[in-house]
Amino acid sequence: MTDSPAPAGVFISFEGGDGAGKSTQVRRLADWFAARGREVVVTFEPGDTALGAQLRTLVQHGEDLDPRTEALLFAADRAHHVTTVIRPALARGAVVITDRYLDSSVAYQGSGRALGAEEVERLSLWATQ
C-alpha cells in the first residue's frame, strides 16, 4: 500500500471594487472546497496579519502618504502575507482564497495613484518572489 500524494495547493484571488460581492463569493467557494474535504485558508489584503493590520491602519488613518510610500507599504504587507500565510498553506496542500491580491495594487496604486501599472506589478512580484 502506498500513500497517495498530498493534493497540490491552490491559490485563488477575488478582485473587484468595494461592495462587488467578493467576500460573499470567497465564503461560498471556501465552503464548496471544505465540503469536499480540502483544507481552506481564507485571507484578505491588505491587513490579514498583525503587521499587515498596522500597515493598513497607517495607510488609511496616518498622515497623508505620497503614492510611492503607499505602494511600498502595500508591497511590504503582501511580502509578509505571502511568506507567513500563503506559502505555508500552499505547501501543506491547502486551498488559499484571498479577497484581493496583486491586481488591486495594480489598479489602485498603479492606475489610481498614477504610478504606472507595470511598475506596481514589478514591485509586487519582487516583494513576493
N, C-alpha and C positions, 0 to 999 in steps of 0.2 A: 504494500500500500504506500503510495506516495502522497505527500502533502501537496495540495493544489496551491499554486502561487497566489499570493495576496492580489486582490484586484488593483489595477492601476489607479492612482489618484486622478481626480477630475477637477478642473478649475473652471468655474462659470462666473461670469461677471454680468450684472444687470446695470445698464446705463439708462439715463433719461433725466428729464427735469424733475424738480420737486413736485410731488403730488401726482406723478405719472403712473403710480401703481407698482413701482419696483419692489417695495417691501412686501406687498401682498404676493407678488409673483415669486419672490425669494422664498417666502414661507411655504407656498404651495409646492414648489419644486423640492424644497427640503423634505417636506412630508412625504412626497412621492418616492424619493430615494430612500428615506428611512423605512418606509413600508416594505421596501424590497431588501431590507437588511444591510444597507450601507451606512457606514459612519458618515455623518454630515456635520460639517463645520460651517455655520452661518456667521458671516462677518460683514463689516462695512468700512468704508473710508469716507472721509478722514476720521480718525479718532477712536478706533476699536481696541487700542491698547492704552495702558496708563500714560505712556509717553505721548501717544497719539492724541489722547484727550487733552493733555496740556497744550500740545501744539495747536490743536483745533481751537481751543479757547483763546490762545494768543492771536491767532489769525482773525477770529470772529469778534473778539472783545478787547483786544490790546490796542496799542497805538496804530495809527494809520500806517500800513505797510506798503512799500513800493512793490510793484509787480514781481520783480526778481526775488525779493525776500520771501514773498508769499509762495512762489513756485518752489523755492528751495525748502521751505518749511514743509510743504505738502510732499515733496520728494523724500525728505527725511522721515516723515511719518510712514510713507509707503515702504521705504527701505527697511525700517524696523518691523513693520507689519508683515512683510514677506518673510523676513528672517525668523521672526518669533512665532508667527501664527500659520501663515500659508504653507511655506515649505515643509515644516514638520508634519502638518496634517496630510499633505500630498505624499510625503514619504511613507506614511502609515497606510496609504491607500484610501484615504478619506475623499469624499466629495466636498469641495470647498465652494461655497456660493457666496459671492460678495455683492453687496449693494454699493456700487461704484468702484471704479478702479482707474486705470491709466487713461481711458478715454475721457473721463471727467476732467482730468487735469489738462488734457489737450484742448478740450472745449473751453473750460473756464479760464485757465491761465494762458494758454496758447492763443486762443482767439479773443476771448472776452477781455483779457488784460493786455492784449496786443504784443505778446512775447514771441509769437510765431509757433505754430503747431509743431513743426519739425523740431525746433529747439526744446520745447517742453517734452515731447515724446522721447528725444535722445536723453534728456535729463532723467526721466523716469526709468528708462531702460537701463541706464548706467546705474542708477540707485538700486535697482532690483537684480542686477547682474543677469 
